[in-house]
Amino acid sequence: MATLTAQTKLTVSDIVADAIALDISMTPTVIAGGITSKNLTSARATGSALTIVEETYYSEGTTIYLRNMSASETMYVELTAGTTHLCLKALTWAVFPWTAATDIKVYSTNSTEVPTIEVGIFSAA
């Protein structure tokens, strides 16, 4: 078994009277996982979203990592069929626990670029 560590640090000053310091980590135990890339060749609108993770193969507690590799394209992530839950702007990423209740799908609306998404799947113990 391995431990996956995802950490987010946020420090804000000079915007509000009190400075903000946030440091959050999640360290789930995982038994399998890896990172791959997928091109969104045909996923141009919500009706043609590309399935990037199939719920059939995973269980609740799986950790998902998504990274938009495009320098200009926005990607939209569906965690339930037909509903956009995440918007990944160019070169942004997300890490989140997933219940594996439905497939994860992604689409973009740009017709000139074929963007790539990096997908990491780490199965819970």
C-alpha positions as a LaTeX table, in Angstrom:
\begin{tabular}{lrrr}
\hline
Residue & $x$ (\AA) & $y$ (\AA) & $z$ (\AA) \\
\hline
Met1 & 0.00 & 0.00 & 0.00 \\
Ala2 & 1.05 & 3.56 & $-0.62$ \\
Thr3 & 0.06 & 6.92 & 0.76 \\
Leu4 & $-0.93$ & 9.73 & $-1.57$ \\
Thr5 & $-0.38$ & 13.21 & $-0.15$ \\
Ala6 & $-2.25$ & 16.19 & $-1.60$ \\
Gln7 & $-1.53$ & 19.51 & 0.08 \\
Thr8 & $-2.86$ & 23.00 & $-0.54$ \\
Lys9 & $-1.33$ & 26.12 & 1.01 \\
Leu10 & $-2.94$ & 29.53 & 0.71 \\
Thr11 & $-1.59$ & 32.73 & 2.20 \\
Val12 & $-3.41$ & 36.05 & 1.74 \\
Ser13 & $-2.30$ & 39.41 & 3.08 \\
Asp14 & $-2.94$ & 43.08 & 2.32 \\
Ile15 & $-6.46$ & 42.37 & 1.03 \\
Val16 & $-8.35$ & 42.14 & 4.30 \\
Ala17 & $-7.60$ & 43.44 & 7.79 \\
Asp18 & $-6.57$ & 40.00 & 9.05 \\
Ala19 & $-4.11$ & 37.89 & 7.09 \\
Ile20 & $-5.32$ & 34.46 & 6.01 \\
Ala21 & $-3.15$ & 31.36 & 6.23 \\
Leu22 & $-4.57$ & 28.01 & 5.16 \\
Asp23 & $-2.70$ & 24.71 & 5.01 \\
Ile24 & $-4.79$ & 21.62 & 4.25 \\
Ser25 & $-3.57$ & 18.09 & 3.52 \\
Met26 & $-5.30$ & 14.86 & 2.68 \\
Thr27 & $-3.38$ & 11.61 & 2.86 \\
Pro28 & $-5.52$ & 8.64 & 1.81 \\
Thr29 & $-4.04$ & 5.16 & 1.67 \\
Val30 & $-4.13$ & 3.79 & $-1.86$ \\
Ile31 & $-3.63$ & 0.29 & $-3.27$ \\
Ala32 & $-3.33$ & 1.15 & $-6.96$ \\
Gly33 & $-3.09$ & 4.15 & $-9.19$ \\
Gly34 & $-1.43$ & 6.06 & $-11.93$ \\
Ile35 & $-1.52$ & 9.09 & $-14.17$ \\
Thr36 & $-2.27$ & 9.18 & $-17.90$ \\
Ser37 & $-3.23$ & 11.76 & $-20.54$ \\
Lys38 & $-6.28$ & 11.85 & $-22.80$ \\
Asn39 & $-7.02$ & 14.01 & $-25.84$ \\
Leu40 & $-10.48$ & 15.53 & $-26.11$ \\
Thr41 & $-10.63$ & 14.95 & $-29.87$ \\
Ser42 & $-14.41$ & 14.63 & $-30.18$ \\
Ala43 & $-15.59$ & 16.07 & $-26.85$ \\
Arg44 & $-16.76$ & 19.49 & $-28.01$ \\
Ala45 & $-20.03$ & 19.98 & $-26.11$ \\
Thr46 & $-21.86$ & 18.44 & $-23.17$ \\
Gly47 & $-23.66$ & 15.99 & $-25.48$ \\
Ser48 & $-20.36$ & 14.54 & $-26.62$ \\
Ala49 & $-18.43$ & 14.54 & $-23.34$ \\
Leu50 & $-15.56$ & 12.04 & $-23.21$ \\
Thr51 & $-15.66$ & 9.45 & $-20.42$ \\
Ile52 & $-12.27$ & 9.66 & $-18.72$ \\
Val53 & $-12.99$ & 7.48 & $-15.64$ \\
Glu54 & $-15.53$ & 4.63 & $-15.55$ \\
Glu55 & $-17.20$ & 4.07 & $-12.20$ \\
Thr56 & $-17.51$ & 0.33 & $-12.86$ \\
Tyr57 & $-13.83$ & $-0.24$ & $-12.03$ \\
Tyr58 & $-13.55$ & 1.78 & $-8.81$ \\
Ser59 & $-15.07$ & 2.10 & $-5.35$ \\
Glu60 & $-15.95$ & 4.93 & $-2.99$ \\
Gly61 & $-12.88$ & 6.67 & $-1.58$ \\
Thr62 & $-10.96$ & 6.77 & $-4.85$ \\
Thr63 & $-8.95$ & 9.98 & $-5.25$ \\
Ile64 & $-9.04$ & 11.77 & $-8.62$ \\
Tyr65 & $-6.46$ & 14.20 & $-10.00$ \\
Leu66 & $-7.30$ & 16.23 & $-13.13$ \\
Arg67 & $-5.05$ & 18.75 & $-14.90$ \\
Asn68 & $-5.91$ & 20.81 & $-17.94$ \\
Met69 & $-2.75$ & 20.72 & $-20.09$ \\
Ser70 & $-3.98$ & 23.38 & $-22.53$ \\
Ala71 & $-2.48$ & 26.88 & $-22.41$ \\
Ser72 & $-5.72$ & 28.46 & $-23.66$ \\
Glu73 & $-8.63$ & 26.01 & $-23.49$ \\
Thr74 & $-11.25$ & 25.62 & $-20.72$ \\
Met75 & $-12.51$ & 22.11 & $-19.87$ \\
Tyr76 & $-15.78$ & 21.21 & $-18.18$ \\
Val77 & $-16.06$ & 18.16 & $-15.92$ \\
Glu78 & $-19.28$ & 16.22 & $-15.36$ \\
Leu79 & $-19.55$ & 14.12 & $-12.21$ \\
Thr80 & $-23.19$ & 13.24 & $-12.91$ \\
Ala81 & $-24.56$ & 12.81 & $-16.42$ \\
Gly82 & $-25.16$ & 16.11 & $-18.18$ \\
Thr83 & $-24.29$ & 18.34 & $-15.19$ \\
Thr84 & $-21.08$ & 20.39 & $-15.16$ \\
His85 & $-19.50$ & 20.35 & $-11.70$ \\
Leu86 & $-15.98$ & 21.64 & $-12.35$ \\
Cys87 & $-14.56$ & 24.18 & $-14.74$ \\
Leu88 & $-10.83$ & 23.75 & $-15.35$ \\
Lys89 & $-9.37$ & 26.89 & $-16.91$ \\
Ala90 & $-6.13$ & 26.67 & $-18.88$ \\
Leu91 & $-3.28$ & 25.01 & $-16.93$ \\
Thr92 & $-5.37$ & 24.50 & $-13.76$ \\
Trp93 & $-5.85$ & 21.28 & $-11.78$ \\
Ala94 & $-8.08$ & 19.67 & $-9.18$ \\
Val95 & $-7.73$ & 16.85 & $-6.64$ \\
Phe96 & $-10.81$ & 15.44 & $-4.97$ \\
Pro97 & $-12.21$ & 12.30 & $-3.31$ \\
Trp98 & $-14.71$ & 10.50 & $-5.56$ \\
Thr99 & $-17.64$ & 8.26 & $-4.58$ \\
Ala100 & $-17.47$ & 6.28 & $-7.86$ \\
Ala101 & $-21.24$ & 6.54 & $-8.25$ \\
Thr102 & $-21.14$ & 7.71 & $-11.89$ \\
Asp103 & $-18.58$ & 8.02 & $-14.70$ \\
Ile104 & $-16.45$ & 11.16 & $-14.89$ \\
Lys105 & $-16.77$ & 12.93 & $-18.25$ \\
Val106 & $-14.99$ & 15.96 & $-19.74$ \\
Tyr107 & $-15.70$ & 18.25 & $-22.66$ \\
Ser108 & $-14.50$ & 21.53 & $-24.16$ \\
Thr109 & $-16.16$ & 23.94 & $-26.54$ \\
Asn110 & $-13.19$ & 25.21 & $-28.56$ \\
Ser111 & $-13.33$ & 24.01 & $-32.15$ \\
Thr112 & $-9.73$ & 24.86 & $-33.11$ \\
Glu113 & $-7.63$ & 23.13 & $-30.45$ \\
Val114 & $-7.61$ & 19.48 & $-29.36$ \\
Pro115 & $-6.88$ & 19.88 & $-25.65$ \\
Thr116 & $-5.32$ & 17.23 & $-23.42$ \\
Ile117 & $-6.33$ & 16.39 & $-19.86$ \\
Glu118 & $-4.03$ & 14.63 & $-17.42$ \\
Val119 & $-5.94$ & 12.10 & $-15.31$ \\
Gly120 & $-4.74$ & 10.49 & $-12.09$ \\
Ile121 & $-6.75$ & 7.72 & $-10.42$ \\
Phe122 & $-5.75$ & 6.39 & $-7.02$ \\
Ser123 & $-7.88$ & 3.53 & $-5.65$ \\
Ala124 & $-8.74$ & 3.47 & $-1.99$ \\
Ala125 & $-7.62$ & 0.69 & 0.29 \\
\hline
\end{tabular}
